[in-house]
Amino acid sequence: MIELVHLEKRYGNAVPLTDVNAVINDGDVISIIGPSGTGKSTLIRCIDMLERPTSGEIILDGENICARGYDVTKARRKMGMVFQSFNLFGHLNVIENIMQAQIDILGRSKSEAYETGVELLRRVGLVNKQDNYPDELSGGQKQRVAIARTLAMDPEVILFDEPTSALDPTMVGEVQSVIRNLTDTDKTMLIVTHELNFARAVCSRVFYMDQGGIYEDGTPDQIFGNPQRDRTRRFIRQLRVLELKVDGPDFDFMGAGTEIDGYCLHNNVSSRAKYGIKLAFEELACNILKPVLACTPVLITVEHSEKHDSTEVTATYGGERFDPAQSEDDFSYSVLQSVVGGLSYHYDAEAEQSNAIRILI
């Protein structure tokens, strides 16, 4: 079992990991997903101690491997890393690449290391390439050799850092197939990946990383089918977001219109959807919610999914209940209803933003 306790990693002013806490159980297969720059690779490099955390603890089988004086080679014998860039030795052929660490670190004889290497090459479908050198292999073949090399060390935990990101799209499937087959071995695996369909198919848990940590942790069905938090939902559904905070009657409405135009242009929003977005913004901000703006700001959020060609506009605001259906501006509300695909209102007195209008374009 691995436990992460208040883990932090800093690089000067950059802080990719802040207060990361998680328990990774034996046999877990965890996909680590999220936007670029959210600390996914940093996390697994810290777990393998290729990067030393700035603070916090990593408890491996009851021992804090970050503790002063701890021999990190002891932890690394239990963990293997598969890198996106393969990291094969160019001067060694395939079987020698797999044998070398077995002999140097595990103390195996050459014959034992050779037999193990051949068996693992057979497992990844490359036994006929054992005498080839890395520069004679395709990217997918190199990565399969790298996986075999990692398996040869009998790790309890395997860490994959974007194992298919450096591959031609035609070669991704062969590497994914090998990783998928490894899920039957009961090994603990953490897989940093941007291939969401693959992540959903192979994993038992998903870490969605954002804002310097594990923003949401759940099963594949939860994370991919019913995410509980906004950033997860936006990432999974590939939503592009525009937020406009209307803070009073003197708000720059013309400037907001320009922002909407730019957002629609950069996200391939159709002319029909663009018209709906602008109409929803104008009717809400300029007319229907005018009484609200005298008391509290209104946050208008546009979420567009190019993948599903769908757009949602929400308006949230605090204060007393204000249902747009009961607005004095009946005309604007009727216009809005007639143009959009759906309109609903919700009030939650306990929420900071107690009023919420949801519009489907």
N, C-alpha and C positions, 0 to 999 in steps of 0.2 A: 504493500500500500504506500502511496505517496500523498503527503499532506503539505499543502502550500499555506503558509501562515504569514499574513501581512507582508507579502513579497513586494519589493520595490526595486526598480532599476532606473538609474539616472545616467545620462550622458551630458554633463554640463547642464545647460538649461532645458534639455529635452528629457522628458520623463515618460518613456513608453509603458512602464508598468508602475501602478500606484495601488498599494494595499490589495494585492491579489490573494484571495483565500479560496481554497478548494480541496476536496478529498477525492483522490483518484484510486478507485478500488482495483484489486487484482482482477485481471481479465477484462477490464473496461476497454472498449474501443471508442475513442473520443475523437471526433472531428473538430478542429479548431478553425472557425470561419470568422470573417469580418472584413471591413474595408482595409485597404493598404495603410500601413503606418500605425496600426493599432496594437502592436506589440506581440503578434502571434509567434513569429520566429524567435523574437527575444525571449518569450516565455519558455519555449522548449530548449533553447540554448542555455538558459539559466538552469533548467531542470538537469541538464547534462553537465552543468558547470563549465561549459565552454565560455559562458559569460558569468562572472561572479555577481550575484545580486548586491545591490547597494545596502539593503537591509532586509530583514525578515528571515524566515526559516523555510527550508525544504526538508521534510522528514521522510526518509526512505527506510522502510522496515524498522521504524523506531529510532533511527539515528538522524541527527541534524547534520546534513552534509555541508552546510554553510558554516559550521562551527569552526573556530580557530583551531588549527592543528589536525583537522580531519583529513585523512588521506583520500583525495577525490578519486584516485585510481580504483579504490575499493567500490565506489558507487558506479564508476564507468564500466566495471566488469559486469554489472547487472543491467546496464543500459546500452543500447546501440542506436546510433544516429544514421539516418539515410538522408544525404544532402541533395539539394536540387541540382548541383553541379557535378554529381557522381563521385568526384575526388578519387578516381582510380589512379594507380601508379602507371605512368605511360611506359616505363622501361620493363615492366613485368607483364607476362601474358595473363590471360584470364584466371587460370587455375592458380598461378603464383600469387595473384592479387588476393585470392581467397585463402590461400595457405599461410601467407606471411604473418598475419597477426595471431593466428592460431599457434604458430611455432614460437613467436617472440613473447607473447603475453600469456597464453594458456599453457605453454610448455609441452605441446603435443609433438609427437614424432612426425617426421615428414610423411611417412606412410599413412598415419592416422589423419593428418591434416588433408592429405590428398584424397583419401576415401570420403571424408566429410565434404570436401569441396565438390567432388564429382556428384555425390548424392544430391547436394543442393543445386548444382547446375542442372541436374536432371529435373529437379522440382520446378525450376523457373524456365525450363524449356530450352536450355543453352548448352547441354552437355557436348554437343558437336562443335562448340566454339572455345573449348578449354585451352587450345593452343594459340588462339588468336590474341593479338594485342589490342588495347582499347581503341586505337585510331582506326582499326579495321571493323569496328562495330558501329551500328546505328545508335542514336540517342536512347531509344527504348531498350536496346540490348545492354548498353552500358548501365542503365539504371537497374535492370534486372540482375546484372552481375553485382552491383553495389548492394542490392538487397540480399543476395546470396552471401556476400562477404559479411554483412551484419549478422545474418542468421548463424553463420559458422561460429560466432562467439558465444552462442547459447544465451542471449540476453533474456532477462525477465521482462524488460520494457523496451519497446522499439519506438523511436521518435522519428517521424517523417517530416522533413521541412520542404513543403511544396514539391513533392516527388515528381510531378508531371509538368511543372511550369516551364522547364527548359526544353520540352519535347515538341517535335512537330505534332500537330493534331492527329495525324494518322498513327502515331506511336503511343498515344496516351492510353488507349484501351488495353494494350498488352501489359503495361505496368499496373494499371488498376486491377486487372485480372489476378495478377500475382498477389497484390495486397489483399484483395477480396478473399483469396484462398487462405491467407494467413489468419483470418478471423476465426478459423476452426481450430487454431492451435492453443487457445486459452491464454495467449500472451497479452499483456497490457500494451495497448498501442495509442499513441497520440499522433494525429495526422493533421498538419497544417495544410489546408487545401482551399482553392477557389472554385473547385468543381463541385457545385452544390448537389447535383443529382447523385454523384458518386458518394458524397458524404452521407446523404440520406440513405443510400442503399447499404453501406457497409458498417455504419457506426451504431453503437448502443447508446451513446450520449453525444451531445453537441455543446461546445462552448462557443457562444457568440461573443467576440471581443470588441470592445469599444470603450472610449473614455478612460483608457489606461488600465482596464481590467476585464474580468469575465462579467460582461454586462448581463448575460442571461445564460443559464445552464439548464438543459432539459433533454428530454427524449427527442428523437428525430420527429416523431409525430407532433410533439408540442412546438418545437422550434420552427419546423417547416410548415406545419399545418395550422397552428394556432399560437403564434408568438404572443407573449404577454406584455412586452414592452415596445414602445414606439420605434426606437432605433432598430431593433431586431426586425420588426414588421416591415419597416421601410427597406432594409437591406434584402430580406428574403424576397420581397415582392418587387425588388428593383425599382423602388419609387424614387423619383427626383423631386426635391422639396424646395418650395419657395415660401418664406415667412415674411409677412408684412404686419408690423405693429402700428396700428392706427391709434395715435395717442391724443387725439382731440380734433376739434373742428378746423384747426389750422394745419393739419397734416398735409403733406405734399401729395395730393391725389394725382396730379399730372405725372410726377416722378414715379409714383407707384405703377401707373399705366405703362411707362417705359420699361420698368423692371419686369412686368408681366410679359411684355413683348419680347424682351431678351430671353427670359426663361423659356417661353414657348419656342423661340427660334433654336435655342441650344439643345432642346430636348425633343425635337421633332414632333411637337404638339400640332395636331391637325387644326385647320382653320375653324372647323366647327367647334372643337373643344376650346380653342383660344377665345372664340366669341363667348362661349358659355362662362369661362373663367372671368373674363372682363366684365360681363354683365352681372355675374354673381357678386364680384367685388364692388362694383359701382352701386348696385341696388342695396347691398348690405351696409357698406361703409358710408355712402352718401345720403341714403334715405331711411331705410328701415331701422338701422341702429343709431340714428342720430341722437335720440334721447339718451342712449346708454353712454355715448362719448362725452356727455357733459359730466359724467361721474367716474368712469373707469375706461382704461384703454381696451381695445379689441384686437386680439391676435387672429389674423386671417392666414391660414396655411393652405397652400396648394400642393397636392401630391399627385404626380403623374407617373403612370407606369407605361413606358414605351412597349414593354413586353406584352402587356395585356391590353394596350390601347385604352386605358381607363384613367379617369381623372376624378379626384375628390377634393372639394373645397370645404374647410371647416372654419367656423368663427367661434372663438371662445372668449368669455369675458366674465368678470366677477359681479358682485353686487346682488341685488334682489332679482327674483325671477322676472325675466322679460322674454316672453314667447313672441317670436316674430309674427306668428299668425294673429296675434292680438294687437299688432302695431296699428297706429292711427293711419299709417300710409298703406291703405288697402290696395291701391293701384300697383305700387312697387312690388308688394308681396305676390299679387296675382301675376304680374309679368314674370317674376322669378319662377313661380310654380309652373307656368306654361312653357318655359324654355328648358329647364333642367330635367334630368332623368329621375331625380328623387330628392326629397327634402324632408329632414326630420329634426326635431328639437328635443333636447334632454336637459333636465335640471337636477343638480345634485347639491344640496345645501351644504354638505360636508366638504366638497371640493374647493380648492383655491379658486379655480375658474369654474364657477358654479353653473354657468350657462354654456351650452354647446349646440351649435347649429351644424348639421352635416348635409352637404349637398353633393349629389352625384351628377357629373356632367355627361 
